[in-house]
């Protein structure tokens, strides 16, 4: 199992309750939920990845179990990892997903790569 499927079910339920239908995309050895073609939340192993934006970044990092997202040796500001113990309750999980959904309209979409001919 590359990522926590139970967490994936919980995330899908939260999106459904909020009337959002993200596109699921396998990436980074896990799964990413794309909202309006922008990365919103994801799962890497058993951690939640959330794109909370720069305004919520420090507030999230101050919470137990939350850390900066770091794949390349440098932190990606506005993105956080949340340990499974910190999102045990639905309320805790919804906190991070709601921040990510709220930031989504402000987020820049990644540039599309040109198709090779």
C-alpha positions as CSV (number, residue, x, y, z in Angstrom):
1,X,0.0,0.0,0.0
2,X,1.6,3.2,-1.1
3,X,-0.8,5.5,0.8
4,X,-3.4,5.2,3.5
5,X,-6.7,4.1,1.8
6,X,-8.8,4.7,4.9
7,X,-7.5,8.3,5.0
8,X,-8.4,8.6,1.2
9,X,-12.0,7.5,2.0
10,X,-12.2,10.1,4.8
11,X,-10.9,12.8,2.5
12,X,-13.4,11.9,-0.3
13,X,-16.3,12.0,2.3
14,X,-15.3,15.5,3.3
15,X,-15.2,16.7,-0.3
16,X,-18.5,15.1,-1.0
17,X,-20.1,16.8,2.1
18,X,-18.8,20.1,0.8
19,X,-20.2,19.5,-2.7
20,X,-16.7,19.4,-4.3
21,X,-15.7,16.8,-6.8
22,X,-11.9,16.8,-7.0
23,X,-10.0,14.8,-9.6
24,X,-7.8,12.1,-8.0
25,X,-4.3,11.9,-9.4
26,X,-1.6,9.4,-8.5
27,X,1.7,11.2,-7.7
28,X,4.6,11.4,-5.3
29,X,4.0,7.7,-4.4
30,X,0.6,8.7,-3.1
31,X,-2.6,10.4,-4.3
32,X,-3.4,14.0,-4.9
33,X,-6.8,15.6,-5.0
34,X,-6.9,18.3,-7.7
35,X,-9.6,21.0,-7.3
36,X,-10.1,23.2,-10.4
37,X,-6.9,21.6,-11.8
38,X,-4.9,22.8,-8.8
39,X,-3.3,20.7,-6.1
40,X,-5.5,20.9,-3.0
41,X,-4.7,18.0,-0.6
42,X,-3.1,14.7,-0.9
43,X,-1.8,11.6,0.9
44,X,1.9,10.6,1.0
45,X,2.1,7.2,2.9
46,X,0.0,7.9,6.0
47,X,0.4,11.7,6.1
48,X,-2.0,14.3,4.8
49,X,-0.5,16.9,2.5
50,X,-2.5,20.2,2.4
51,X,-2.0,23.3,0.4
52,X,-3.1,25.8,3.0
53,X,-1.5,28.9,1.5
54,X,1.0,31.4,2.9
55,X,-1.5,33.1,5.2
56,X,-2.4,29.9,7.1
57,X,1.1,28.3,6.9
58,X,2.5,29.5,10.3
59,X,-0.8,28.9,12.1
60,X,-0.8,25.3,10.8
61,X,2.9,24.7,11.7
62,X,2.1,25.7,15.3
63,X,-0.3,22.8,15.6
64,X,0.9,19.5,16.9
65,X,1.7,16.9,14.2
66,X,2.0,19.5,11.4
67,X,5.3,20.1,9.6
68,X,6.6,21.8,6.5
69,X,6.4,19.9,3.3
70,X,9.9,19.2,2.2
71,X,10.7,16.9,-0.8
72,X,13.8,18.5,-2.2
73,X,15.7,19.7,0.9
74,X,13.8,23.0,1.1
75,X,10.4,23.7,2.5
76,X,7.5,24.5,0.1
77,X,5.9,27.5,1.8
78,X,2.1,27.1,1.9
79,X,2.2,23.3,1.9
80,X,2.1,21.2,5.1
81,X,2.3,17.6,6.1
82,X,0.1,16.4,8.9
83,X,0.8,13.2,10.8
84,X,-2.0,10.7,11.1
85,X,-2.3,11.2,14.9
86,X,-3.0,14.9,14.4
87,X,-6.0,14.1,12.1
88,X,-7.5,11.3,14.1
89,X,-10.9,13.1,14.4
90,X,-13.0,14.2,11.6
91,X,-12.9,17.7,13.0
92,X,-9.1,17.8,12.8
93,X,-9.1,16.5,9.2
94,X,-11.8,18.9,8.2
95,X,-9.8,21.8,9.6
96,X,-6.9,21.2,7.1
97,X,-9.2,20.3,4.1
98,X,-11.3,23.4,4.7
99,X,-8.2,25.6,4.7
100,X,-7.0,24.0,1.5
101,X,-10.4,24.4,-0.2
102,X,-10.5,28.0,1.0
103,X,-7.1,28.8,-0.5
104,X,-7.8,27.0,-3.7
105,X,-9.3,29.9,-5.6
106,X,-6.2,32.0,-4.8
107,X,-3.7,29.3,-5.8
108,X,-1.9,29.4,-9.0
109,X,-2.4,26.5,-11.3
110,X,0.8,24.7,-12.5
111,X,1.8,25.4,-16.0
112,X,0.7,22.7,-18.5
113,X,3.6,21.0,-20.2
114,X,3.6,21.1,-24.0
115,X,2.8,17.8,-25.7
116,X,5.6,16.3,-27.7
117,X,4.9,15.8,-31.4
